[in-house]
Amino acid sequence: MSVDAAGPLDHTFAGCLLGEAGGVSWVCVLVPGSVALLGTGRAVKVSGTIDSQPFTTALMPTGAGGHMLPVKAALRRSLCKDVGDDVTVHIDQRVS
């Protein structure tokens, strides 16, 4: 897949919901192997499921050579999950 190619993906992994200390921040899951999977360290829009609940979001660069998947509060509420909880993520589509 080229750096800018949209298309199907099949990447499943388990991760922990992480949040930054100090107040308002994103809650996210680190995406293992993301640069190799996507061919870029830039932001990439993807879709898939977290614990079988659908999502579409942009994977954001971590600044350390990988990506993080932000998990919105509404999705966390529907999953009954918060910072420190484990989730299973399946990325099935690269949107951009």
N, C-alpha and C positions, 0 to 999 in steps of 0.2 A: 504494500500500500504506500503510495507517495505521501509526502508530508501533508498535503492539503486535500487528500481524497476522502470523501464521505463514503460510507458503506458499512456492511455488517461486520460486527466483531463478536468474539466469544471469549470473554475474559471474566472468570469468576474467582473471587478471593474473599477471605474473611478478614475483618479489621475491627479496630476499636474506634468508637466515636471520640474524637479528640477536640479539645477546646483550649484556646490560649488563656493564660492567667491574666488577671487584671481587668475584668469587666466585660464589656461588649466585644464580642469577637465571633468569628465563624466557628461553627461546629463542623468538623470534617472527618473524612477517612482518608488515610494515605493510600495511594494506589501503587502497589508493588509492580515493578517492571513497566511502568507507564511510558517512559521515553522509548524503550525498545518496541513496545506495542504500537505506539502512535507515530513514531518516527520524528518526534519533535518535543522540545521542552516548553513550547508555547501553549497558551490556553487553547483547549479543544472542546467543542460542544459534543456531548454524548447523551445517550439514553440507555435505560436498562431497568433493573429492579434492585431494591434494597429490601431484604427479607420478604421478597415477593411483591412489594409495593412499587409501582412504576415511578420513575423519575426522568426528567430531562434537565441537564445542567451543564455548565462549563467546568471542565477540569482545570484547575488553576495551578500555575507553576508554584512550587514550594520555595524556590530560590536555592535549593540544594540539589537540583538535578532530577526532580521528580514532579509528580502532580498530587494535588489533594482534591477530593470530591466534597464540595460543600453540601451539607444536609440541612435543608430548611426546617424551621421549627414545626410547621404544619405536618411535614412528613414524620419528624421525630415523635410528635404527639400521636399520629395514627399508628405508629409502631410501638408506642409506649416505651420509647428508648430515649436515653440522654447521654451526656458525656460519661465515658467510662464503660458503656455497654458495648458488647460485641454485635456485629451485624455481618450478614453475608451479602456481598455485592455481585451482581452480574451485569456487565456492560455488554450490550448486544448491538449497539449502533453508534457509529461515528457520524454525527450530524454535520459537522464542519471541520 
